[in-house]
Amino acid sequence: MEITVNNQPYQFEASTTVMDVLEKLGLEGKTGIAVAVNEQIISHGEWQNTILNNEDKIILIGAVAGG
């Protein structure tokens, strides 16, 4: 199935979770990330349980420190 992550298409197996996507992208241990699936924020505690569907759109947002 095809999932779009920050406007880039990726191919994943059926029953892929948000955590699976982060692992494939090498982001599973990174802190300060917010995840939205189809414009709906997914809490960190639900990343492992949120199963994605074909043509879902994921937006990954990283916190930036500064002043």
C-alpha positions, -999 to 999 in steps of 0.1 A, spaced: 0 0 0 11 36 -6 15 60 23 25 96 19 49 110 45 55 147 43 45 147 7 68 118 -2 52 85 -13 64 53 4 53 16 -1 44 -4 31 29 -37 38 -7 -40 49 -13 -37 87 16 -11 90 15 10 121 27 46 127 56 31 146 65 9 117 68 40 95 90 58 120 112 27 123 116 25 85 125 62 84 150 58 113 130 81 136 116 56 162 139 68 190 139 105 182 122 128 207 102 159 199 82 145 170 45 150 165 26 128 141 -6 135 122 -24 110 101 -49 126 77 -47 158 97 -55 140 130 -28 142 157 -18 107 170 -5 107 206 28 90 212 11 62 232 -10 53 201 18 51 175 22 13 180 -16 7 178 -25 30 149 -28 9 118 -25 28 85 -46 24 54 -37 28 17 -33 64 7 -31 77 42 -12 110 46 12 114 74 28 146 85 58 145 108 67 177 127 99 180 147 102 204 176 129 231 171 145 248 200 157 284 197 152 318 209 
